[in-house]
Amino acid sequence: MLQEMRILMVGLDAAGKTTILYKLKLGEIVTTIPTIGFNVETVEYKNISFTVWDVGGQDKIRPLWRHYFQNTQGLIFVVDSNDRERVGEAREELMRMLAEDELRDAVLLVFANKQVIFCFFS
């Protein structure tokens, strides 16, 4: 019997949330467009069925994030590692969420996405 978990994945726009969701679901990178609203997929891993809610991150729709908080057991906060200019903005959004009572029992994963690895060959 599968254990079920509800996961909420949020972060600033263009952090890569939808790409991560479909990499988990399909095992491959898919072309995505900015999410207006949400994507939801079920991903099974070992004996757990994760329902992953990927919610759009544009500043105008961030106030809607709170509508997804209820019953969330895991929070994945995705940060674009290359977007140094918006790290402060991402931190503010994360801190705002962590203050929410509905998320107090949720497990948090901060996902540092888009890390570039440079290889130098002599």
N, C-alpha and C positions, 0 to 999 in steps of 0.2 A: 504494500500500500504506500502510495506517495504522500509525503508530507507536503503541505502547500505553504508557500511564502509569498507575500505581497511586497514587491520592491518598487520604490519610486526613484526614477533617475531624472535628475535635474541639473542645471548649470546654465551659464550664460549662453546666448545664441552662438552658434558656430563652434561649440566646444567639441562636438563629435558624438553626441548622445545617440542619435539615430544610427550612425555607423556602428557604434559599439553594440547596440541592441540587435542589429541584423547580423553582425559577426557572431554574436552568441547564438542566435536563432538558426542561422543558415550555415555558419562556418566559413563565410566568405564576405569580402568587402563589396557592398552594393553602392550604386550612385544614389545620393539622397538629395532632397530639396529641404529648405527650411521648414520646420514643423510649426504649423499653425494649429494649435490644439494639442493632440497627443497621438502617439502610437502605442498600442498595447500588444504584447506577444507573450506566449507561454513558452518557457524554456525549461526542459527537463535535464537535470544533472544528478547523477547517482540516484538517490531515492527521494529527491526533492523536485517539486514542480514549482518553478518560480513564475509568477505573473508579474511581468516587468512593464511598468508604466513610464514611457518616455514622453516628457512634457516639454513643449516649446519653451525656449529661453529668451525670446525677445523681451526687452524691458516693458513693453506695453502689456504683455500677457503674464509676466511674473506674478502679479497679484492673484492670479488664478491658481497658482501652485497650491495654495492652502486648501483648495477644494479636494485635493488628492491625498491629504495627510492622513485622514482617518483610516485606521487598521493597517497602516504601513509598518512593516516589520524591519525593512532594510532600506536605507537611503544611500543611493550612489550619487555623489556630487561630482560632476565631471568638469575639469578645468583644462583649458587649452594652455599647455606648458609654454608655448611659444608666444602667447599674447601677454607679454609683461605689462603692457599699459593697462590691462583690465584685471590684474590680479587683485587689486584693492577692491574693485567692484564685486568680484566673485566672492571675496572674503566677507564683505558686508552682507551679501545675499545668504551665504552659508550661516553666518552668525544669527541673522534674522530667523532663519529656519530652526536653528538649534534652540532658540528661545521658545519655540512653539510647544505647548503642552502635549499636543497630539503626537508629537514625534519623540517624546522623552524616552520611550522604550525602544526606539528603532536603533538598529546597528548602523553605524556610519562608515562608508568607504569613500574617501576622497580619491578620485581616479585622475591622475595626472596624465592627460592624453597628449598626443602629437609630440612626443619627445623625439628629437632628432639625434641620431647617433652618427657621428662623423668617423669615417675610417680613413686613415692615411696610410698609403702604401709607398714604400721607398723603392 
